[in-house]
Amino acid sequence: MWYTAAMVKTLEIAISRVSSLPEAAQEQLGREILERIETLAQLRAEIEIGIRELDAGMGEKLDIEDVIREARAEHARKA
C-alpha cells in the first residue's frame, strides 16, 4: 500500500472500497475529500485568529440568545 501504517483504520477501509469503484467515481470522491480537508483547514485558521484576538483582549460580550436566534434564522429549514 502507498499510505502509512499510522493511517486511521476507517480511512484505510474507505480507500480500499473506493479503489473498486469506477475511475470517475474515484475522482469525484477524491475532489470531495480534498474540498472537505480545505474547509477544515480554513476553519482551523479562523479559529486560531479568533483565539489570538481573544488573547489580545479584542473580544466582546455576546448575547447568547441573539446568537441562537441568528443561527436559527440563517440555518432553519424551510418547510
TORPA-4810 file (N, C-alpha, C, O; in nm, 3 decimals):
<nodes>
NODE_1_0.084_-0.118_0.000_0.000_0.000_0.000_0.088_0.124_0.000_0.200_0.121_0.051_M
NODE_2_0.039_0.234_-0.056_0.114_0.359_-0.067_0.100_0.448_0.054_0.172_0.548_0.064_W
NODE_3_0.012_0.417_0.146_-0.005_0.502_0.263_0.057_0.435_0.385_0.089_0.316_0.383_Y
NODE_4_0.075_0.514_0.490_0.149_0.465_0.607_0.062_0.379_0.698_-0.061_0.384_0.691_T
NODE_5_0.128_0.302_0.781_0.058_0.215_0.876_-0.013_0.296_0.983_-0.102_0.246_1.051_A
NODE_6_0.027_0.422_0.999_-0.034_0.507_1.102_-0.171_0.562_1.059_-0.239_0.626_1.139_A
NODE_7_-0.210_0.538_0.937_-0.337_0.589_0.889_-0.452_0.529_0.970_-0.449_0.413_1.009_M
NODE_8_-0.551_0.610_0.993_-0.668_0.566_1.069_-0.735_0.449_0.995_-0.749_0.451_0.873_V
NODE_9_-0.774_0.350_1.072_-0.832_0.228_1.015_-0.955_0.258_0.928_-0.971_0.198_0.822_K
NODE_10_-1.041_0.349_0.972_-1.161_0.381_0.895_-1.125_0.437_0.759_-1.188_0.402_0.659_T
NODE_11_-1.025_0.524_0.753_-0.982_0.580_0.626_-0.921_0.472_0.537_-0.942_0.471_0.416_L
NODE_12_-0.849_0.382_0.598_-0.791_0.270_0.524_-0.901_0.186_0.458_-0.890_0.147_0.342_E
NODE_13_-1.007_0.158_0.533_-1.119_0.081_0.480_-1.186_0.158_0.366_-1.219_0.100_0.263_I
NODE_14_-1.206_0.288_0.385_-1.271_0.371_0.283_-1.190_0.370_0.154_-1.245_0.354_0.045_A
NODE_15_-1.059_0.387_0.165_-0.974_0.388_0.046_-0.980_0.253_-0.024_-0.983_0.247_-0.147_I
NODE_16_-0.982_0.147_0.053_-0.990_0.014_-0.005_-1.119_-0.003_-0.085_-1.119_-0.059_-0.195_S
NODE_17_-1.229_0.046_-0.030_-1.358_0.033_-0.100_-1.365_0.124_-0.222_-1.421_0.087_-0.325_R
NODE_18_-1.309_0.244_-0.211_-1.311_0.338_-0.322_-1.232_0.281_-0.441_-1.267_0.304_-0.556_V
NODE_19_-1.127_0.208_-0.412_-1.042_0.156_-0.520_-1.118_0.060_-0.612_-1.073_0.035_-0.724_S
NODE_20_-1.230_0.008_-0.567_-1.307_-0.084_-0.651_-1.412_-0.011_-0.735_-1.481_-0.073_-0.817_S
NODE_21_-1.425_0.120_-0.715_-1.524_0.198_-0.791_-1.467_0.241_-0.925_-1.345_0.239_-0.945_L
NODE_22_-1.554_0.279_-1.018_-1.506_0.330_-1.146_-1.420_0.456_-1.125_-1.434_0.525_-1.025_P
NODE_23_-1.333_0.482_-1.221_-1.240_0.595_-1.210_-1.311_0.728_-1.188_-1.265_0.810_-1.109_E
NODE_24_-1.422_0.750_-1.256_-1.495_0.877_-1.242_-1.546_0.895_-1.098_-1.540_1.005_-1.043_A
NODE_25_-1.594_0.788_-1.039_-1.641_0.794_-0.901_-1.525_0.819_-0.805_-1.538_0.894_-0.708_A
NODE_26_-1.410_0.756_-0.833_-1.291_0.779_-0.751_-1.248_0.925_-0.758_-1.215_0.985_-0.656_Q
NODE_27_-1.249_0.982_-0.878_-1.212_1.122_-0.895_-1.307_1.214_-0.818_-1.262_1.306_-0.750_E
NODE_28_-1.436_1.187_-0.827_-1.534_1.270_-0.758_-1.514_1.262_-0.607_-1.514_1.364_-0.538_Q
NODE_29_-1.497_1.142_-0.556_-1.475_1.126_-0.412_-1.345_1.193_-0.369_-1.339_1.255_-0.262_L
NODE_30_-1.243_1.181_-0.451_-1.115_1.246_-0.420_-1.131_1.397_-0.411_-1.078_1.460_-0.320_G
NODE_31_-1.204_1.456_-0.507_-1.229_1.601_-0.504_-1.308_1.641_-0.380_-1.278_1.742_-0.317_R
NODE_32_-1.409_1.561_-0.344_-1.490_1.591_-0.226_-1.407_1.584_-0.098_-1.422_1.667_-0.008_E
NODE_33_-1.320_1.486_-0.088_-1.235_1.472_0.030_-1.139_1.591_0.039_-1.122_1.649_0.146_I
NODE_34_-1.077_1.628_-0.074_-0.985_1.741_-0.074_-1.057_1.871_-0.038_-1.002_1.955_0.033_L
NODE_35_-1.179_1.887_-0.087_-1.258_2.007_-0.053_-1.287_2.010_0.097_-1.278_2.115_0.161_E
NODE_36_-1.322_1.896_0.152_-1.351_1.887_0.295_-1.227_1.920_0.377_-1.235_1.992_0.477_R
NODE_37_-1.112_1.868_0.335_-0.986_1.896_0.405_-0.955_2.045_0.401_-0.913_2.103_0.501_I
NODE_38_-0.975_2.108_0.285_-0.950_2.252_0.271_-1.045_2.332_0.361_-1.003_2.429_0.424_E
NODE_39_-1.171_2.293_0.365_-1.268_2.361_0.451_-1.226_2.352_0.598_-1.232_2.451_0.670_T
NODE_40_-1.184_2.234_0.640_-1.139_2.216_0.779_-1.015_2.300_0.807_-1.002_2.358_0.915_L
NODE_41_-0.922_2.307_0.712_-0.801_2.388_0.730_-0.837_2.535_0.744_-0.780_2.606_0.827_A
NODE_42_-0.932_2.582_0.663_-0.975_2.722_0.673_-1.041_2.749_0.808_-1.016_2.853_0.869_Q
NODE_43_-1.125_2.658_0.854_-1.190_2.675_0.984_-1.088_2.679_1.096_-1.098_2.760_1.188_L
NODE_44_-0.989_2.591_1.089_-0.884_2.591_1.192_-0.809_2.723_1.193_-0.777_2.777_1.299_R
NODE_45_-0.780_2.777_1.073_-0.710_2.905_1.064_-0.794_3.017_1.124_-0.742_3.102_1.196_A
NODE_46_-0.924_3.017_1.096_-1.014_3.118_1.151_-1.023_3.107_1.304_-1.026_3.208_1.374_E
NODE_47_-1.025_2.986_1.354_-1.028_2.965_1.499_-0.901_3.018_1.562_-0.906_3.083_1.667_I
NODE_48_-0.787_2.991_1.500_-0.659_3.041_1.552_-0.658_3.193_1.557_-0.610_3.252_1.654_E
NODE_49_-0.709_3.257_1.453_-0.718_3.403_1.450_-0.806_3.451_1.566_-0.770_3.545_1.637_I
NODE_50_-0.920_3.387_1.583_-1.012_3.424_1.691_-0.948_3.408_1.828_-0.966_3.494_1.915_G
NODE_51_-0.875_3.302_1.848_-0.808_3.280_1.976_-0.705_3.389_2.001_-0.696_3.443_2.111_I
NODE_52_-0.626_3.421_1.897_-0.526_3.528_1.913_-0.593_3.661_1.946_-0.544_3.737_2.029_R
NODE_53_-0.706_3.689_1.880_-0.778_3.813_1.907_-0.832_3.815_2.050_-0.823_3.918_2.118_E
NODE_54_-0.886_3.704_2.095_-0.934_3.697_2.233_-0.819_3.715_2.332_-0.832_3.787_2.431_L
NODE_55_-0.708_3.649_2.304_-0.592_3.662_2.391_-0.541_3.806_2.396_-0.484_3.849_2.497_D
NODE_56_-0.560_3.881_2.287_-0.515_4.020_2.280_-0.619_4.115_2.340_-0.600_4.237_2.337_A
NODE_57_-0.728_4.060_2.393_-0.830_4.144_2.455_-0.925_4.209_2.357_-0.990_4.308_2.391_G
NODE_58_-0.934_4.156_2.237_-1.018_4.215_2.133_-1.159_4.156_2.131_-1.240_4.191_2.044_M
NODE_59_-1.189_4.069_2.224_-1.321_4.006_2.227_-1.426_4.102_2.279_-1.396_4.204_2.341_G
NODE_60_-1.550_4.067_2.253_-1.661_4.146_2.304_-1.770_4.052_2.353_-1.783_3.939_2.305_E
NODE_61_-1.849_4.100_2.448_-1.955_4.016_2.503_-2.062_3.992_2.398_-2.092_4.080_2.316_K
NODE_62_-2.118_3.873_2.401_-2.226_3.836_2.311_-2.350_3.801_2.393_-2.341_3.748_2.504_L
NODE_63_-2.464_3.833_2.337_-2.591_3.789_2.395_-2.621_3.654_2.331_-2.655_3.648_2.213_D
NODE_64_-2.610_3.548_2.407_-2.624_3.413_2.353_-2.761_3.392_2.288_-2.772_3.318_2.191_I
NODE_65_-2.863_3.456_2.341_-2.996_3.443_2.281_-2.997_3.503_2.140_-3.060_3.447_2.050_E
NODE_66_-2.928_3.615_2.120_-2.916_3.674_1.986_-2.840_3.581_1.892_-2.878_3.565_1.776_D
NODE_67_-2.733_3.521_1.942_-2.654_3.430_1.860_-2.739_3.311_1.816_-2.736_3.272_1.700_V
NODE_68_-2.814_3.254_1.909_-2.900_3.140_1.877_-3.008_3.180_1.778_-3.034_3.108_1.682_I
NODE_69_-3.070_3.294_1.800_-3.175_3.343_1.711_-3.121_3.364_1.569_-3.184_3.325_1.471_R
NODE_70_-3.004_3.426_1.559_-2.943_3.448_1.427_-2.908_3.316_1.358_-2.927_3.301_1.237_E
NODE_71_-2.856_3.221_1.435_-2.819_3.092_1.377_-2.942_3.018_1.329_-2.941_2.957_1.222_A
NODE_72_-3.049_3.024_1.407_-3.172_2.958_1.364_-3.228_3.023_1.239_-3.273_2.954_1.147_R
NODE_73_-3.224_3.156_1.234_-3.276_3.227_1.117_-3.194_3.192_0.992_-3.250_3.176_0.883_A
NODE_74_-3.064_3.181_1.009_-2.977_3.151_0.895_-2.985_3.007_0.850_-2.978_2.978_0.730_E
NODE_75_-2.999_2.915_0.945_-2.989_2.773_0.913_-3.121_2.696_0.924_-3.123_2.574_0.904_H
NODE_76_-3.227_2.764_0.955_-3.355_2.696_0.971_-3.398_2.634_0.838_-3.380_2.693_0.732_A
NODE_77_-3.453_2.518_0.847_-3.505_2.451_0.727_-3.639_2.511_0.691_-3.726_2.533_0.775_R
NODE_78_-3.653_2.537_0.563_-3.780_2.589_0.513_-3.870_2.470_0.482_-3.830_2.380_0.409_K
NODE_79_-3.989_2.471_0.537_-4.082_2.359_0.516_-4.158_2.375_0.387_-4.241_2.290_0.353_A
</nodes>
